Amino acid sequence: ADAVRPAASDAGGGAPAAARTIDRDRDLSGRVVTADGAPVDGALVEIRTTDDTAYRLSAEPGSTTLGSTRTDGNGEFAIRLPQDSAVDVRIVAASFGIELLPDRRAGERIDVQLAAAARLQGRVVRGAAATPVGAAELRFVRRWPSHGSAREVYRGTTASDGSFAIPDLCAGRGAIEVRACGAAGPPVVVTLTAGAVAELEVHLDDCTRIVGTVVDAESGQPIDNAEVRGSEARPAAGDRGFEPHAEAVGRSWTALGAVRTDAAGHFEVDVPSDFRLASVHVRADGHAAATLPAAITGELRCALERGWSASGRALDSRGAPIVGATVVAAGTVTTSGVEHGDWVATTTASDGCFELRGLRSDVRHRIALRHPDRAPAVLVPERPADADHLELGDLVLPAPATLRGVATDPAGTPVGGAYLAATDALGLQRRCRTDDLGRFAFTGLPPGTTAITSGDFRVEVAIAVGATVPDVRVELPDTGVFGVVTDVQGSPILHAMVLLGAPDGTAPRQFVTAADGRFEFPNVPPGSYSIVAAPHSIHLPGGDRMVHQVRIREVQPSPVELRVVMPPAAPTCGVVLGPDGEPRSKTMVFARDDDGKLVTYDYTDADGTFVLRLQPGTTVHLAVGTEDPHRIVQRDVVAGTRDVQIRLGAGAASCPKRSR
């Protein structure tokens, strides 16, 4: 949550690790070896600020290198950090994949086993003709499904022939994401093998072009140089209060680039054709931002209201100004069942003063002030209806408090690698990973009550201004398989079917998630298990999330909560017709792989239409009905196809079940 800024003398260099006495409160230390246990001499070990912005607004990779060191002849390293700090660790050695370890803590000892570098290469094409896309932006995001972390590890562009090559990748799961003018596609999930070259062809769909005009709501005059961006709209999920990631609404990396209006206020912007709910976001200086449903036919007219502003001054408890504090006003509003967000940010000047301009009048904002050396402050201002400006006055950021503790299992054994969540007295949330001794620390806390949670566990701790609360005990549940199913933005998935596969091949255990996305399989014997999580029918309540099935292998029972992340899907649409050509409603359509295993399914609606959410780049076979759900009626349907037509009564064949 807070930036880590070690002194230059502490951040790298110094005596070799073997010649130092390791401080288990300050030194991040460990050993780097090869797959056969041989030490890696001279590997570069970098420490970086933790960067969880992979799916939030970030023009460039957000991580900053804080210091570095190299391993000695025994593969050992040690680097000093401020106590209680958390960092990402990047390890680079010739011929090996670049290893990245997120959320490591000062005082932790880590053992790293490097593997041969993997390489991802291929090309980007668009449309039915598979035309190569040159100069397309692409990035590779590495994912850790077990705890829901993601880090951007590569960013580049395609060559003129659409080709790309990403070297020195680490084995494991990641996603390649591409954006190009006039074309878009969802992230493609890839599992890389050490030392292997993965070939991938990324298909982009042609976008729909939206045309319109931006004018001033009061005068009707056109607005020149307004920013217009097309993206996916978010269905409203009930009254969730303040959206914690409102800055990502319409502005995530995978959204298309913005265009600017001309002198007549005219614009032409692209919206990906695979978005079920498309919207257009408009911003202009001196005006409040607006979000409008995308008008596919005709011209869109956007009338921007004049925004209101708020100003204030950030001070410490002694009345001194705080320079460089981040001030963010964020909130959401629901219109016609679609959630719109407003996000305005600035920083405090040398006198601690700030001003937020262009705030939307239809959104109730929460204003948060943060600084690395202070506890945050939050306020929810009440703006008079007739006021264009609101003076917030002096806002005090108190001295930061720290909370430390240890997480154990019911027997009292420390549990390392567990992610805990803390919600402070202001309602701000942060995550923390326990180190190898089960220790954790939350820093930069405001006074009041902080709640620490992990699964069903919850403990509340009262904290005074600037205090340090030690020895908080967190008892994690009995060993089992527990977790939560989310999308890449971290939003829980309702009614996901979670299957726990046993190593002995017995029938899997099942769990259907509630609105919080959580699942639990208690009292699981030791062994290596698999988890499959799949969304249910799009035509059932909570089924409108465009995510696809995901499988995690080699899951070990533990008290540590898992995070199962469902990636964006390629919607595959069609219609089921009866022998008479009439649409067939309430009919089940099954998508199966080459082995006959179920991938996903959907019920047809009143018009006989269905939507299958498939992993991009895959091919499935379709079966219909419940009498013989393995009887294939259509083969080799490519993910993303929009015009599948199934006429019942046509010839069909049973799906073969091939062994791998």
C-alpha positions in Angstrom: 0.0 0.0 0.0 2.9 2.4 0.7 5.9 3.1 -1.4 9.2 1.6 -0.3 12.1 3.9 -0.4 15.3 2.4 1.1 18.4 4.5 1.5 20.9 4.2 -1.3 23.4 2.5 1.1 20.8 -0.1 2.0 19.5 -1.0 -1.5 22.0 -3.3 -3.0 25.7 -3.9 -3.0 27.7 -4.4 0.2 29.2 -7.6 1.6 28.2 -11.0 0.0 25.3 -12.7 1.6 27.4 -15.4 3.1 29.6 -12.9 4.9 26.6 -11.1 6.5 24.5 -11.7 9.5 20.9 -11.9 8.2 18.4 -9.6 10.0 15.1 -11.4 9.8 13.2 -8.1 10.2 15.1 -6.1 7.5 16.9 -8.4 5.1 15.2 -10.0 2.2 17.5 -13.0 1.6 17.5 -16.3 -0.2 19.2 -18.6 -2.7 18.9 -19.0 -6.4 19.5 -22.5 -7.9 18.9 -24.4 -11.2 16.4 -27.2 -11.6 19.0 -29.7 -10.4 19.9 -27.7 -7.3 23.1 -26.1 -8.6 23.7 -22.5 -7.4 23.4 -19.7 -9.9 26.3 -17.3 -9.5 25.9 -13.6 -10.5 22.1 -13.6 -11.0 20.7 -10.1 -10.8 18.2 -9.7 -8.0 16.1 -6.5 -8.3 13.6 -5.3 -5.8 10.7 -3.2 -7.1 7.6 -1.5 -5.8 4.6 -3.8 -5.7 2.6 -3.2 -8.8 -1.0 -4.3 -8.9 -2.0 -2.0 -11.7 -2.1 -4.6 -14.5 -5.8 -4.1 -15.0 -6.1 -0.5 -14.0 -5.2 2.8 -15.6 -1.5 2.9 -16.1 0.2 4.4 -19.2 3.4 2.5 -18.5 4.4 -0.4 -16.3 4.0 1.0 -12.8 6.8 -0.8 -11.0 9.9 1.2 -9.9 13.2 -0.4 -9.2 14.3 0.3 -5.6 17.7 -1.5 -5.5 19.5 -4.6 -6.7 22.2 -7.1 -5.8 23.8 -10.2 -7.3 24.0 -13.8 -6.0 27.4 -15.0 -4.7 29.1 -18.3 -5.6 26.6 -20.3 -3.5 23.6 -18.6 -5.2 22.9 -16.6 -2.0 21.8 -13.0 -1.8 20.6 -10.5 0.8 19.3 -7.0 0.4 18.1 -4.6 3.1 14.6 -3.1 3.2 12.7 -0.9 5.6 10.9 -3.1 8.2 7.4 -4.1 7.3 7.8 -3.2 3.6 6.6 -5.3 0.7 8.3 -5.5 -2.7 8.2 -7.5 -6.0 11.4 -9.4 -6.6 12.8 -9.8 -10.2 15.6 -12.3 -10.9 17.5 -12.3 -14.1 20.1 -14.8 -15.2 21.4 -15.7 -18.7 19.5 -18.5 -20.5 16.9 -18.7 -17.7 13.4 -17.3 -17.7 13.0 -14.0 -15.9 11.5 -14.9 -12.5 9.1 -12.6 -10.8 7.9 -13.1 -7.2 5.1 -10.7 -6.2 4.5 -9.3 -2.7 7.6 -10.5 -0.8 8.3 -9.0 2.6 11.3 -7.6 4.4 12.8 -10.3 6.6 11.6 -13.1 4.4 13.9 -15.8 3.1 13.1 -17.2 -0.4 14.5 -20.1 -2.3 14.2 -19.6 -6.1 14.5 -22.4 -8.7 15.2 -21.0 -12.2 14.1 -22.9 -15.3 15.1 -22.5 -18.9 13.5 -19.5 -20.6 10.3 -19.9 -22.6 9.5 -17.9 -25.7 6.1 -16.8 -27.0 5.9 -15.9 -30.7 3.3 -15.6 -33.4 1.4 -13.0 -35.3 -1.7 -10.7 -34.9 -4.3 -10.8 -37.6 -7.8 -9.2 -38.0 -11.1 -10.0 -39.7 -12.3 -13.0 -41.6 -9.4 -12.6 -44.1 -6.8 -12.9 -41.3 -5.1 -9.7 -42.5 -1.8 -9.1 -40.6 -1.9 -6.2 -38.2 1.4 -4.2 -38.0 2.3 -1.7 -35.2 -0.4 -3.2 -32.9 0.4 -2.7 -29.3 0.7 -5.8 -27.2 1.7 -6.8 -23.7 2.2 -10.0 -21.7 0.7 -10.1 -18.2 1.8 -12.9 -15.9 -0.8 -14.4 -13.7 -0.8 -16.4 -10.4 -4.3 -17.9 -10.3 -3.8 -19.3 -6.8 -3.8 -15.8 -5.2 -5.2 -13.5 -7.9 -2.1 -11.5 -8.6 -1.1 -10.2 -12.0 1.9 -8.3 -13.2 2.8 -6.8 -16.6 6.1 -8.3 -17.7 6.4 -7.2 -21.3 5.2 -4.4 -23.6 5.9 -3.9 -27.3 4.5 -3.7 -30.8 4.1 -6.1 -33.8 6.2 -5.9 -36.9 4.8 -4.7 -40.2 3.8 -8.3 -41.0 1.9 -8.7 -37.7 4.6 -10.9 -36.1 5.9 -10.6 -32.5 8.3 -12.5 -30.3 8.6 -12.3 -26.5 11.8 -13.9 -25.2 13.0 -14.8 -21.7 9.6 -15.6 -20.2 9.1 -17.8 -17.1 7.1 -21.0 -17.3 3.5 -20.7 -16.0 0.3 -19.0 -16.9 -0.1 -15.6 -18.5 -2.2 -13.6 -20.9 -1.2 -11.7 -24.1 -3.3 -8.7 -24.8 -3.4 -6.7 -28.0 -5.0 -3.5 -29.1 -5.0 -1.8 -32.5 -6.8 1.0 -34.2 -10.1 -0.3 -35.5 -9.7 -3.8 -34.1 -9.8 -5.5 -30.7 -10.0 -8.8 -29.0 -10.1 -10.3 -25.5 -6.9 -11.4 -23.7 -5.6 -14.8 -24.8 -4.5 -17.0 -21.9 -1.3 -19.0 -22.5 0.4 -21.6 -20.3 4.2 -21.6 -21.0 6.5 -24.6 -20.6 10.2 -24.1 -19.5 12.6 -24.1 -22.5 9.8 -24.4 -25.1 8.6 -22.0 -27.8 4.9 -21.4 -27.9 3.3 -20.4 -31.2 0.1 -18.2 -31.1 -2.0 -16.5 -33.7 -4.1 -13.7 -32.1 -7.3 -12.9 -34.0 -8.8 -9.5 -33.7 -12.3 -8.5 -34.7 -13.1 -5.5 -36.7 -14.6 -2.8 -34.6 -17.9 -0.9 -35.0 -17.3 2.8 -35.8 -19.4 5.3 -33.7 -19.8 8.8 -35.0 -21.1 11.7 -33.0 -20.8 15.3 -31.8 -19.8 16.8 -28.5 -21.4 20.1 -27.5 -21.7 22.3 -24.4 -25.0 21.5 -22.7 -25.8 25.1 -21.9 -24.8 26.9 -25.1 -25.1 24.1 -27.6 -21.7 25.1 -29.0 -19.4 22.4 -30.2 -16.5 21.4 -28.0 -13.1 21.1 -29.7 -10.4 18.7 -28.5 -12.6 16.6 -26.2 -11.4 13.1 -25.5 -13.7 10.3 -26.7 -13.0 6.7 -25.9 -15.1 3.6 -26.8 -15.2 0.6 -24.4 -17.3 -2.0 -22.7 -20.0 -0.8 -20.4 -20.3 -2.5 -17.0 -23.8 -3.9 -16.1 -24.9 -2.5 -12.7 -24.4 -5.0 -9.9 -26.7 -3.4 -7.3 -25.8 -0.6 -4.9 -22.2 -1.3 -4.2 -21.5 2.2 -2.8 -18.2 3.6 -4.0 -16.4 1.6 -6.6 -12.8 0.9 -5.4 -11.5 0.8 -8.9 -13.6 3.5 -10.5 -10.5 4.9 -12.3 -10.6 1.8 -14.5 -14.1 2.4 -15.8 -13.7 2.9 -19.6 -10.0 3.5 -19.2 -8.3 0.0 -18.8 -5.4 -1.0 -20.9 -7.5 -3.2 -23.1 -9.9 -0.3 -24.0 -9.2 1.2 -27.4 -7.2 4.4 -27.7 -9.0 7.8 -27.4 -9.7 10.2 -30.3 -10.2 13.9 -30.2 -13.1 16.0 -31.5 -12.4 18.5 -34.3 -13.4 22.2 -34.3 -17.0 21.2 -35.1 -17.1 18.8 -32.1 -17.3 15.9 -34.4 -15.7 12.5 -33.6 -15.4 8.9 -35.0 -14.4 6.3 -32.4 -14.2 2.5 -32.6 -16.0 0.2 -30.3 -15.1 -3.6 -30.2 -17.9 -5.5 -31.9 -17.7 -8.4 -29.3 -18.9 -6.1 -26.5 -22.4 -6.9 -25.5 -22.8 -3.5 -23.8 -20.8 -0.8 -25.6 -20.4 2.7 -24.3 -18.6 6.0 -25.2 -16.8 8.0 -22.5 -16.2 11.7 -23.1 -14.0 14.2 -21.2 -13.3 17.9 -21.9 -11.5 20.6 -19.9 -13.9 22.6 -17.7 -16.7 20.0 -18.2 -17.8 17.0 -16.3 -17.1 13.6 -17.9 -20.0 11.7 -19.5 -20.7 8.1 -20.4 -23.3 7.3 -23.0 -24.6 4.0 -24.5 -23.0 3.6 -28.0 -25.5 4.4 -30.8 -24.7 1.8 -33.5 -27.0 3.6 -36.0 -27.4 7.3 -36.5 -25.2 10.0 -34.9 -24.5 10.2 -31.1 -24.9 13.6 -29.5 -23.1 14.2 -26.3 -24.0 17.4 -24.3 -21.5 18.0 -21.6 -22.5 19.8 -18.4 -20.1 22.2 -16.7 -18.3 20.3 -13.9 -18.1 21.5 -10.4 -14.8 21.8 -8.5 -13.5 21.3 -4.9 -10.4 22.6 -3.3 -8.6 22.2 0.0 -5.3 21.9 1.7 -3.5 18.8 3.1 -1.7 19.2 6.4 0.1 17.0 8.9 -0.9 17.0 12.6 1.5 19.9 13.3 -0.1 22.1 10.7 2.7 21.8 8.1 1.7 21.4 4.5 2.0 18.0 2.9 3.6 18.2 -0.6 2.9 15.6 -3.3 0.0 13.9 -1.7 -2.4 12.1 -4.2 -6.0 13.4 -4.1 -8.6 11.3 -5.9 -12.3 11.9 -6.2 -14.2 8.7 -7.3 -17.7 7.4 -7.5 -20.2 5.6 -9.6 -23.8 6.1 -10.8 -26.2 3.7 -12.6 -28.2 4.8 -15.6 -30.4 2.4 -17.6 -28.9 -0.6 -15.8 -25.3 0.4 -16.8 -22.7 1.5 -14.3 -20.8 4.7 -15.0 -17.8 5.9 -13.1 -16.2 9.3 -12.5 -12.6 9.6 -11.5 -10.6 12.9 -11.1 -7.1 13.1 -9.6 -4.5 15.7 -8.7 -1.5 16.2 -6.3 -1.0 18.7 -3.6 1.3 21.7 -4.3 4.2 23.1 -2.2 1.7 24.8 0.1 -0.4 21.6 0.5 -3.2 23.0 -1.6 -5.1 21.2 -4.3 -8.1 21.6 -6.6 -10.3 18.9 -8.3 -12.0 20.2 -11.4 -14.7 18.8 -13.7 -16.6 16.7 -11.2 -19.9 15.2 -12.3 -22.9 16.6 -10.5 -24.9 13.3 -10.8 -22.2 11.3 -8.9 -21.6 11.3 -5.2 -17.9 11.3 -4.8 -15.6 10.0 -2.1 -12.4 12.0 -1.9 -9.3 10.2 -0.7 -5.9 11.7 0.2 -2.8 9.5 0.3 0.9 10.1 1.0 3.6 7.4 1.5 4.6 8.9 4.9 1.2 9.6 6.3 -2.0 7.8 7.1 -4.8 8.5 4.5 -7.8 10.8 4.9 -11.2 10.3 3.3 -14.3 12.5 3.2 -17.6 12.4 1.4 -18.6 16.0 0.7 -22.1 17.3 0.5 -22.2 19.8 -2.3 -25.0 22.3 -2.3 -27.2 21.9 -5.4 -26.5 25.5 -6.6 -22.8 25.6 -5.9 -20.2 25.3 -8.7 -17.3 25.2 -6.2 -16.9 23.6 -2.7 -14.1 24.6 -0.3 -13.1 21.6 1.8 -10.8 23.5 4.1 -7.8 22.0 5.9 -7.6 18.2 5.8 -5.2 16.5 8.2 -3.4 13.3 7.3 -2.5 11.8 10.7 0.7 10.0 11.6 0.6 6.4 10.2 0.0 3.4 12.4 1.3 -0.2 11.9 -0.3 -3.5 12.7 1.8 -6.6 12.9 1.0 -10.3 13.6 1.4 -13.9 12.7 -1.0 -16.2 10.8 -1.2 -19.9 12.0 -3.3 -23.0 11.4 -5.5 -24.3 14.2 -2.5 -26.3 15.6 -0.5 -23.1 16.0 1.9 -23.7 13.1 2.8 -20.5 11.1 1.3 -20.4 7.6 3.5 -18.7 4.9 2.2 -17.4 1.6 -1.3 -16.6 2.8 -3.0 -13.5 1.6 -4.9 -11.4 4.2 -7.1 -8.4 3.7 -7.4 -5.4 5.9 -10.2 -2.9 5.9 -9.3 0.2 7.8 -11.5 2.7 9.7 -12.0 4.7 6.5 -13.2 1.8 4.5 -10.0 1.5 2.4 -8.8 -2.0 1.7 -5.4 -3.5 1.1 -3.9 -7.0 0.8 -0.8 -8.5 2.5 1.0 -11.7 2.0 2.5 -13.6 5.0 6.2 -14.4 4.9 7.8 -17.8 5.4 7.4 -17.4 9.1 3.7 -16.6 8.8 4.4 -12.9 9.7 2.4 -10.0 8.2 2.3 -6.2 8.6 -0.1 -3.5 7.5 1.4 0.0 7.5 0.1 3.5 6.9 -3.2 2.8 8.8 -5.4 5.6 10.1 -6.7 5.6 13.7 -9.8 3.6 14.5 -10.8 0.0 14.0 -9.1 -2.1 11.3 -10.7 -5.5 10.3 -8.4 -8.3 9.2 -10.1 -11.0 7.1 -9.2 -14.3 5.4 -12.1 -16.3 4.1 -14.6 -16.6 7.0 -12.0 -15.4 9.6 -12.3 -11.9 10.9 -10.6 -10.0 13.7 -11.0 -6.3 14.6 -8.2 -4.3 16.1 -8.4 -0.8 17.6 -5.5 1.4 16.5 -4.4 4.8 18.0 -2.8 7.6 15.9 0.7 6.6 14.9 0.7 3.5 17.1 2.3 0.1 16.4 0.1 -2.8 17.4 2.2 -6.0 17.6 1.4 -9.7 18.0 -2.0 -9.9 16.3 -2.9 -13.6 15.9 -4.8 -14.8 12.9 -5.9 -18.4 13.0 -6.7 -19.7 9.5 -9.2 -22.5 9.0 -8.5 -26.2 8.9 -6.7 -27.7 5.9 -8.9 -27.8 2.8 -9.4 -26.1 -0.5 -10.9 -22.6 0.0 -11.1 -19.6 -2.2 -13.0 -17.0 -4.3 -13.8 -16.9 -8.0 -13.4 -13.5 -9.7 -12.9 -11.8 -13.1 -9.6 -10.1 -13.9 -10.9 -6.9 -12.4 -11.4 -8.7 -9.0 -15.2 -8.7 -9.1 -16.7 -11.9 -7.6 -18.5 -14.3 -10.0 -22.0 -15.4 -8.9 -23.2 -19.0 -9.5 -19.9 -20.2 -10.8 -19.7 -24.0 -10.7 -16.4 -25.1 -9.0 -15.3 -28.7 -9.3 -12.6 -30.2 -7.1 -11.0 -33.2 -8.9 -9.4 -35.9 -6.7 -6.0 -37.5 -7.5 -7.6 -41.0 -7.4 -10.1 -40.2 -10.2 -13.2 -40.4 -7.9 -16.1 -38.2 -8.7 -15.3 -34.5 -8.2 -16.8 -32.5 -5.3 -19.0 -29.6 -6.4 -19.7 -26.1 -5.1 -21.8 -23.2 -6.5 -20.6 -19.8 -5.5 -22.9 -17.1 -4.0 -22.7 -13.4 -4.7 -19.3 -13.2 -2.9 -17.8 -15.7 -5.3 -16.5 -17.9 -2.5 -16.2 -21.7 -2.5 -15.0 -24.1 0.2 -14.1 -27.8 0.3 -13.2 -28.5 4.0 -11.4 -31.6 5.3 -9.6 -32.5 2.0 -7.0 -35.3 2.5 -3.4 -34.6 1.3 -2.7 -34.9 -2.4 -2.6 -33.0 -5.6 -6.0 -31.8 -6.8 -7.4 -29.9 -9.8 -10.0 -27.1 -9.7 -12.3 -26.3 -12.6 -14.4 -23.2 -12.4 -17.1 -22.5 -15.0 -19.8 -19.8 -15.4 -23.4 -21.0 -15.7 -25.9 -20.2 -18.4 -25.9 -16.6 -19.6 -29.7 -16.6 -19.5 -29.9 -17.4 -15.7 -29.5 -14.7 -13.0 -25.9 -13.6 -12.6 -24.9 -15.3 -15.9 -24.1 -12.2 -17.9 -20.4 -12.0 -17.1 -18.3 -12.5 -20.2 -15.7 -14.9 -18.7 -14.8 -18.5 -19.6 -13.9 -21.7 -17.8 -10.6 -22.0 -16.1 -8.6 -25.0 -14.8 -5.9 -25.0 -12.1 -3.8 -28.1 -11.6 -1.6 -29.3 -8.7 -3.6 -27.7 -6.0 -2.5 -28.7 -2.5 -4.9 -28.6 0.4 -4.0 -25.8 2.9 -5.6 -23.1 5.0 -4.5 -20.5 2.4 -7.3 -19.0 0.4 -7.1 -19.4 -3.4 -8.0 -16.8 -6.0 -9.5 -18.4 -9.2 -9.5 -15.8 -11.9 -11.8 -16.3 -14.9 -10.3 -14.5 -18.1 -12.5 -12.7 -20.6 -14.3 -15.0 -23.0 -14.9 -14.9 -26.8 -18.8 -14.8 -27.1 -20.0 -17.5 -29.5 -23.6 -16.9 -30.6 -26.2 -18.8 -32.6 -29.8 -20.0 -32.8 -31.5 -23.3 -32.5 -34.3 -24.1 -34.9 -36.8 -26.9 -35.0 -37.4 -29.2 -38.0 -40.1 -26.6 -39.1 -37.5 -23.8 -38.9 -39.1 -22.2 -35.8 -36.9 -21.0 -33.0 -36.6 -23.5 -30.1 -36.6 -21.8 -26.7 -35.4 -23.3 -23.3 -33.1 -25.8 -25.1 -29.7 -26.7 -23.7 -26.7 -26.2 -26.0 -23.5 -28.0 -24.9 -20.0 -27.1 -26.0 -17.6 -30.1 -25.8 -13.9 -30.6 -26.5 -12.3 -33.3 -28.7 -12.5 -35.7 -25.7 -16.2 -35.2 -25.3 -15.7 -33.2 -22.0 -18.1 -30.4 -21.3 -16.6 -26.9 -21.8 -19.7 -24.8 -21.2 -23.4 -24.7 -21.9 -26.4 -22.3 -22.3 -30.2 -22.3 -22.4 -31.8 -20.7 -25.5 -34.0 -17.8 -24.9 -37.5 -17.1 -26.4 -35.9 -16.4 -29.8 -33.9 -19.6 -29.8 -30.6 -17.8 -29.4 -27.7 -18.9 -27.2 -24.4 -17.4 -26.1 -21.4 -19.7 -25.3 -18.4 -18.1 -23.5 -15.3 -19.8 -24.9 -11.6 -19.3 -24.5 -10.3 -17.3 -27.4 -8.6 -19.4 -30.1 -10.3 -22.6 -29.2 -12.6 -24.9 -31.2 -15.6 -26.9 -29.8 -18.3 -29.3 -30.9 -22.0 -28.6 -30.1 -24.6 -30.9 -28.8 -28.3 -30.0 -28.1 -30.9 -31.3 -25.7 -30.8 -33.6 -22.7 -31.7 -37.0 -24.2 -28.2 -37.6 -25.5 -26.0 -34.6 -24.5 -23.0 -36.3 -26.3 -24.7 -36.5 -29.7 -22.9 -33.8 -31.7 -24.9 -31.7 -34.1 -22.2 -29.3 -35.3 -18.5 -29.7 -35.3 -15.5 -27.4 -35.2 -17.1 -24.2 -34.1 -14.5 -21.5 -33.6 -14.6 -19.3 -30.5 -16.1 -15.9 -31.4 -18.3 -17.1 -34.3 -21.5 -15.0 -34.3 -23.9 -16.8 -36.7 -24.1 -20.5 -35.7 -27.3 -22.0 -36.9 -28.5 -25.4 -35.6 -31.5 -27.1 -37.1 -32.8 -30.0 -35.1 -33.6 -33.1 -37.1 -30.4 -32.9 -39.1 -27.8 -35.7 -39.0 -25.6 -36.0 -36.0 -22.8 -38.2 -34.7 -21.7 -39.1 -31.2 -18.6 -37.2 -30.0 -15.6 -39.5 -29.8 -13.8 -39.7 -26.5 -10.1 -39.8 -27.2 -7.4 -40.5 -24.6 -4.7 -37.9 -24.2 
